[in-house]
């Protein structure tokens, strides 16, 4: 007899009562729990009941009263894909075996069989499931390490934020990440996802500031065909896409009050409706939200719902601006230099001392995103083994700013190309959030939108370019 399997749970589904009882008695010596069902419908109901824990093994006959053994197999896989499933039948065919394996069965045993044969197949199935579990754990650990390695720095404030994110990750609590633009809020959200039990699921990102209100609702909740003029087909939203994973809502303060109310209902009930639909859809999503605004002030002015704030701010993580992390500047600069040097195939060793002085002297209002853009440009322009102060630009060590001058090639350059390059630089620095790019250029959002349309600039985060009124 094989060794006992402590803590293991098995479900046996067989319509022949005598055979079922005999197998159950034999397996009860090895499994802590052996549950029995005599028909497939009751087994499917049991497998879908959240009051029962998932099973380690399901042994089911293929030909059963009700929906049949393949329905039991599907229900077990839907409940927990780690469950090992064995099918028994006296009428086994190649077609049955192929279909069972396609649906996720581990093995297929034909009646009559000896009990030791069934036990040996169960042992192999559990061994396979154990290996799959170990691989999944290793993948999750690797993803967590990769997510952690992307956050560079050793300042106490940053370490406190990372520590809180890692403690919050295993829970279901919603997290609100705050900090100035470009401080790495998305990286913290990615770390929370990677360090959670939702890591195998999707990590879906939505920039709430990049879309107008009507498109944001469709983006989040989806829409039915005919919900609005251009809705020529059904579209699932981000909540459905993120089911079983994490939904990152960046710039959540830019939501309208109407969209905030809908988001609050989803957080409360875990249910929502597509635009133009009437059917309630269930979602299993963990929310991580982020903003660079003072939500307490927004609540005071009536721009943000206080009840939504409390729902989002179960755990709050504040990221320090780069100017408060001067000790991290050199490590971050080296990190980005190595990244872009590898990408561009340049054998650069680092920054010159004068270039580092300029990096240290700069105030970095755009934080890490600005530093990354500066280093990308510097690596692109660098010709020697090091990035020098000329490539970095910025201010000199005394704080005197260098006058910005575009690099005009000897043959000249059309003014329209310079204008487009400046606009693209502003969009890239602001992560293609148009209101932030307009602020960098000192123009209105209307003017910026006109320039974008005139130059034919598009970006995947823009569902459409807003029309000029």
Residue pairs with C-beta under 8 A, 6 or more apart in sequence:
1 29
1 30
1 119
2 30
2 119
2 120
2 123
3 30
4 29
4 30
4 31
5 30
5 31
5 32
5 56
5 126
6 32
7 32
8 30
8 31
8 32
8 33
8 56
8 57
8 126
9 31
9 32
9 33
9 35
9 53
9 54
9 55
9 56
9 57
10 27
10 31
10 33
10 34
10 35
10 55
10 56
10 57
10 58
10 59
10 122
11 34
11 35
11 36
11 37
11 43
11 46
11 47
11 55
11 57
11 58
11 59
11 60
11 76
12 20
12 23
12 24
12 27
12 34
12 35
12 36
12 37
12 59
12 60
13 36
13 37
13 38
13 39
13 40
13 43
13 58
13 59
13 60
13 61
13 64
13 69
13 72
14 20
14 23
14 36
14 38
14 59
14 60
14 61
14 64
14 88
15 38
15 39
15 61
15 64
15 65
16 61
17 38
20 36
20 38
21 36
23 59
23 115
23 118
24 34
24 36
26 115
26 119
27 34
27 119
27 122
28 34
30 119
31 57
35 46
35 52
35 55
37 43
37 46
38 65
39 64
39 65
39 66
40 60
40 64
40 65
40 66
40 67
40 68
40 69
40 71
40 72
41 65
41 66
41 67
42 66
43 60
43 64
43 72
43 75
44 66
44 67
44 71
44 72
44 75
46 52
47 55
47 58
47 72
47 75
47 76
47 78
47 79
48 75
48 78
48 79
54 79
54 80
54 82
54 83
55 76
55 80
55 83
56 83
56 84
56 126
56 129
57 83
57 84
57 85
57 86
57 122
57 125
57 126
58 72
58 73
58 76
58 83
58 84
58 85
58 86
59 85
59 86
59 88
59 118
59 122
60 69
60 72
60 73
60 85
60 86
60 87
60 88
61 69
61 87
61 88
61 89
62 68
62 69
62 70
62 87
62 88
62 89
62 91
62 92
62 96
62 100
63 69
63 89
63 90
63 91
64 72
69 87
69 89
69 100
70 99
70 100
70 103
73 85
73 87
73 100
73 103
73 104
73 105
74 103
76 83
76 85
77 83
77 85
77 103
77 104
81 104
82 129
82 132
82 133
83 129
84 106
84 122
84 125
84 126
84 128
84 129
85 104
85 105
85 106
85 125
86 105
86 106
86 107
86 108
86 109
86 118
86 121
86 122
86 125
87 96
87 100
87 105
87 107
87 108
87 109
88 109
88 110
88 111
88 113
88 118
89 96
89 108
89 110
89 111
90 110
90 111
90 112
92 108
92 110
96 108
97 108
100 108
101 108
106 124
106 125
106 128
106 129
107 121
107 124
107 125
109 117
109 118
109 121
136 200
139 199
139 200
140 194
140 199
140 200
143 194
143 199
144 191
144 194
144 195
144 199
146 194
147 187
147 190
147 191
147 193
147 194
147 195
148 162
148 191
148 194
150 187
150 190
151 158
151 162
151 184
151 187
151 188
151 191
152 328
152 331
152 332
152 335
153 325
153 327
153 328
153 331
153 332
154 327
154 328
154 331
155 320
155 324
155 325
155 327
155 328
157 320
157 324
157 325
158 319
158 320
158 325
158 328
161 188
161 317
161 318
161 319
161 320
162 188
162 191
164 315
164 317
165 175
165 188
165 191
165 192
165 195
165 317
166 191
166 195
168 175
168 192
168 315
168 317
169 191
169 192
169 193
169 194
169 195
169 196
170 195
170 196
170 197
171 315
172 286
173 314
173 315
174 267
174 286
174 287
174 288
174 289
174 311
174 312
174 313
174 314
174 315
175 189
175 192
175 287
175 288
175 289
175 314
175 315
175 316
175 317
176 252
176 289
176 290
176 291
176 295
176 309
176 312
176 313
176 314
176 315
176 316
176 317
177 185
177 188
177 189
177 288
177 289
177 290
177 316
177 317
177 318
177 319
178 185
178 290
178 291
178 292
178 295
178 316
178 317
178 318
178 319
179 185
179 290
179 292
179 318
179 319
179 320
179 321
180 292
180 319
180 321
180 367
181 292
181 366
181 367
181 369
181 430
181 436
182 322
182 366
182 367
182 368
182 369
182 370
183 319
183 320
183 321
183 322
183 367
183 368
184 319
184 367
184 368
185 250
185 290
185 292
185 319
186 205
186 248
186 250
186 290
188 317
188 319
189 203
189 205
189 246
189 248
189 250
189 288
189 290
190 203
190 248
192 246
192 288
193 199
193 203
193 245
193 246
193 248
193 286
193 288
194 203
196 246
196 286
198 244
198 245
198 246
198 286
201 242
201 243
201 244
201 245
201 246
202 241
202 242
202 243
202 244
202 245
202 246
203 242
203 245
203 246
203 248
204 238
204 241
204 242
204 245
204 246
204 247
204 248
205 248
205 250
206 216
206 219
206 220
206 238
206 247
206 248
206 249
206 250
207 250
207 251
207 431
207 433
207 461
208 216
208 249
208 250
208 251
208 252
208 253
208 254
208 255
209 250
209 251
209 254
209 433
209 435
209 436
210 251
210 432
210 433
210 434
210 461
210 462
211 219
211 461
211 462
211 463
212 466
213 255
213 256
213 258
213 259
214 228
215 463
215 464
216 255
216 256
216 259
217 259
217 262
217 275
218 227
218 228
218 231
218 235
218 237
218 275
219 237
219 238
219 463
220 237
220 238
220 239
220 259
220 262
220 263
221 237
221 239
221 262
221 272
221 273
221 274
221 275
222 234
222 235
222 236
222 237
222 239
222 240
222 274
222 275
223 231
223 234
223 235
223 237
223 274
223 275
223 276
223 277
224 231
224 234
224 274
224 275
224 276
224 277
225 231
225 232
225 233
225 234
225 276
226 276
227 274
227 275
227 276
227 277
228 275
228 276
231 275
231 276
234 274
235 274
236 274
237 274
238 247
239 247
239 266
239 272
239 281
239 283
239 285
240 281
240 283
242 283
242 285
243 283
243 284
243 285
244 284
244 285
245 285
245 286
246 285
246 286
246 287
246 288
247 285
247 286
247 287
247 288
248 288
248 289
248 290
249 263
249 287
249 288
249 289
249 290
250 289
250 290
251 290
251 291
251 292
251 433
252 289
252 290
252 291
252 312
253 291
253 292
253 293
253 295
253 298
253 303
253 304
255 263
257 303
257 305
260 304
260 305
260 308
261 305
261 308
262 272
263 308
264 305
264 307
264 308
264 311
265 271
265 272
266 272
266 283
267 287
267 308
267 311
267 312
268 311
270 282
270 283
270 284
270 285
271 280
271 281
271 282
271 283
272 280
272 281
272 283
273 279
273 280
273 281
274 281
287 312
289 312
295 304
295 309
295 313
298 304
299 305
299 306
299 309
321 364
321 367
322 328
322 329
322 332
322 364
322 367
322 368
322 370
322 371
323 363
323 364
326 360
329 356
329 359
329 360
329 371
330 356
330 359
330 360
332 368
332 371
333 351
333 356
333 359
333 371
333 375
334 350
334 351
336 371
336 372
336 375
336 376
337 348
337 350
337 351
337 375
337 378
337 379
337 387
340 346
340 375
340 376
340 379
340 380
341 347
341 348
341 379
344 379
344 380
346 379
346 382
347 385
348 379
348 382
348 385
348 386
348 387
349 385
349 386
350 386
350 387
351 359
351 386
351 387
351 388
351 392
352 386
352 387
352 388
352 389
354 388
354 389
354 397
355 378
355 386
355 387
355 388
355 389
355 391
355 392
357 389
357 396
357 397
358 389
358 392
358 393
358 394
358 395
358 396
358 397
359 371
359 374
359 392
359 394
361 394
361 395
361 396
361 397
361 398
361 399
362 394
362 395
364 370
364 371
366 373
366 429
369 429
369 431
370 429
373 425
373 428
373 429
374 392
374 393
374 394
375 387
377 391
377 393
378 387
378 391
378 392
378 393
379 387
379 391
381 390
381 391
381 407
382 388
382 391
389 396
393 402
393 404
394 401
394 402
395 401
395 402
396 402
406 413
406 418
406 421
406 422
419 451
419 455
420 455
420 457
422 441
423 437
423 441
423 448
423 451
423 452
423 455
423 457
424 457
426 437
426 440
426 441
427 434
427 437
427 457
427 459
429 437
429 440
430 436
430 437
430 439
430 440
432 459
432 461
432 462
434 445
434 448
434 449
434 452
435 445
437 448
438 444
438 445
438 447
438 448
441 448
443 451
446 468
446 469
449 465
449 466
449 468
450 468
452 465
453 465
453 468
458 465
